[in-house]
Amino acid sequence: MRMIRALVSAVVAMGMAVAAAGCSKQEGETAPAGSDFQVAFVYVGPVGDGGWTYAHNEGRLYLEKHAGVKTSMVENIAEGAEAEQAIRNLARKGNDVVFTTSFGFMDPTEAVAQEFPDVKFIHVTGFKKNDKNFANLMGAMESMRYLAGMIAGARAMEDGSRIIGAVEPFPIAEVIRLLNAFALGVRSTCPECQVHIRWINSWFDPVREKEAAQSLLEAGADVVVTGCDSPGPVVAAAQAGKWGIGYDSSNACAATPDRCLTATYWNWGPVYADMVKQVREGTWKPADFYFEADSGIVALLGFEEGQTPAPGVPAAVIPRVKELHARMKKGEFTRFDVFAGPLRDNQGKDVLPAGGKLTQEDLEGLSGLPGRPDCTVCMSWLVEGIVGTIPAR
């Protein structure tokens, strides 16, 4: 579906691929002697994508190092039937835990979990689970995207621009939620700024990601943020003498550090290790795991401990970002505060009154799901300041 192998070649040709040192495409990686506990991972992209899959594979390597378990992975797995076959094969091979790491792996994971009740399945980004061996896992990346929006708005304001571009994958609630959070952050530092969208309908397509960014830059964007998996948009911004904001991994700015303002990235390793520890101790129970910034699962490049903001970040906004970032890390400002009312959509309709807050089901756009209340302000709208629409799927 994604023509991954051809696209990876394109990434290399463009100088955008980030080497995943030590990452193997083989399924069995050696663990410390005496370890017989096995954990497997299913990836939608290649480990060298420099983004989503790279970050998950860093988490896998952390798990091997710190939890003393044997791990394996399969990469470039298409969503749907191919994913179900790959997940089933890993369960048959005796893995104790299987992590599946793409939204489109949700239904295949659910199906295989029913067949293998003794295996624990943890699906990342979805919303389905059972009460025996199948859970979902996500983190409040919307908080980091809000901070990134603050930086983008301040940069545009300082440059005398009012247009910011966003390259986004699929119009699902998860993506819309992160885009809206980013736009809210933009408007907090540049009330007149607009965020223009380009949907590419792919998680990882370096060529289309870069082309979408170029389109936004040609339309006058001063900063381009990406919600996709390659550094393509950041590279395109740098080549145009503008600014980029990366996503997914801590090396998302590596290709163009002088023109990349920040990156919102994932830190999966400690969460993976804690989940596996619980499974081994017999205390793990499937749930809707959704961790806040205070867990350390999400991060903002340049603002974590030991890091320095990039040269392009306006000096005036740094204290504001640091202060709010610290509050998020302490649990004092959460995803629900990001979406506190009043909120209005980009059609001028009032979405949430002053003082109101969205529920978790609103954020995930959930309705008709057993065991969960229906959303009432479902995440199927674009916040004020976004130029574009949500295409039908």
Buried (B, 14 or more C-beta within 10 A) or exposed (E): EBEBEEBBEBBEEBEBBBEBEEBEEEBEBEBEEEBEBBBBBBBBBBBBBBBBBBBBBBBBBBBBEBBBBBBBBBBBBBBEEBBBEBBBBBBEEEBBBBBBBBBBBBBBBBBBBEEBEEBBBBBBBBBBBBEBBBBBBBBBBBBBBBBBBBBBBBBBBBBEBBBBBBBBBBBBBBBBBBBBBBBBBBBBBBEEBBBBBBBBEBBBBBBBBBBBBBBBBEEBBBBBBBBBBBBBBBBBBBBBEBBBBBBBBBBBBBBBBEBBBBBBBBBBBBBBBBBBBEBBEEEBEBEBBBBBBBBBBBBBBBBBEEEEBBEBBBEEBBEBBBEBBEBBBEEEBBBBBBBBBEBBBBEEEEBBEEEEBBBBBBBBBBEEBEEBEEBEBBBBBBBBBBBBEBEEE
